[in-house]
Amino acid sequence: MVSILGISGSLRAGSFNTALLREAQAVAGEGVRIEVATLHGIPLYDGDVEVAHGLPEPVRALKAKVKACDGLLLVTPEYNNGIPGVFKNGIDWLTRPASEIPEVFGGKPVAVIGASPGGFGTILAQDAWWSVLRTLRTRPWFGGRLMVSRAGSVFDAQGALIDEKTREQLRAFVEGYARFVVDGR
């Protein structure tokens, strides 16, 4: 069984990205398990808090999940043409202490997808993630790309994916990424 941890970079209850992650979980094929994680409860990074109290419990819990998974799927919104602050903040907490970066991220297969109400489907946020992931020495998967544009037309009001073409693209993406996690191709 391939274990993929998907993290939604949005805190909003009606997030298109959380809906996309749940759909990825639903279309994952046999032998692939996608666990959904969020950034809820992770405070803004403050080095003084870290020194005085260590890592907050929500950070420790998410960090343990990242360490335990076979692959990491970042499901990113795009805010002002870049990475959402809450998502970058969560990853920044996961890099503490810096001496543990290789254990948490080193060589970890990572893929990035996203959904946006706009016409560019998170292309700039996805591109911005690559330099961060390179710095963390992850093993990014470049074999597929999924940017869901005009997300309001592919998800219904309850967050269900209603566009079959997008569902098939997502299924192919998850299948390809799971294969990469298992055999590196």
JOPE-V129111 format. One record per backbone hydrogen bond with DSSP energy under -1.0 kcal/mol. CO is the residue of the C=O (numbers start at 1). NH is the residue of the N-H. Records with the same first field share a line. If there is no record, write none. Layout:
BEGIN
CO->NH, NH
END
This chain:
BEGIN
2->33
3->70, 71
4->35
5->73
6->37
7->75
12->15
15->19
16->20
17->21
18->22
19->23
20->24
21->25
22->26
23->27
29->32
31->2
33->4
35->6
37->8
39->42
46->50
47->51
48->52
49->53
50->54
56->60
57->61
58->62
59->63
60->64
61->65
62->66
63->67
64->68
65->69
71->5
72->111
73->7
74->113
75->9
79->82
82->79
84->88
85->89
86->90
87->91
88->92
89->93
90->94
93->96
97->100
98->101
100->104
101->105, 106
105->108
108->139
109->72
110->141
111->74
113->76
114->148
116->151
118->150
120->123
122->126
123->127
124->128
125->129
129->133
130->134
131->135
132->136
133->138
134->137
137->107
139->110
146->114
148->116
150->153
151->154, 155
154->162, 163
156->159
160->156
163->167
164->168
165->169
166->170
167->171
168->172
169->173
170->174
171->175
172->176
173->177
174->178
175->179
176->180
177->181
178->182
179->183
180->184
END
